[in-house]
Amino acid sequence: MKFRFTPLNFFTAFLVAVAAYVFINGASIAGKPLEHWGGTIGWIFLLFAFVVFVIDIMFRNFFIETKRIWMVESFFIVLVIVIFLLVK
């Protein structure tokens, strides 16, 4: 089986690492710890990681070439960031 690294693979790994960090150290906003919300925020990051993983699998089924997958997933990440900033 040939394993290909893609941008969404890296982003999924990042989200899992952030979730592990939140589970271990807890969550805080502006220096104020959220004692009761740390687990919930960790599970939200794991849910995001699962969604990104499923989107990565969908893109892999649509595009065969690794170069094209990198282009499409990079554009997808940029699009999501732009939409996030516009909504924010």
Secondary structure by P-SEA (a helix, b strand, c coil): cbbbbcaaaaaaaaaaaaaaaaaaccccccccccccaaaaaaaaaaaaaaaaaaaaaaaaaacccaaaaaaaaaaaaaaaaaaaaaac
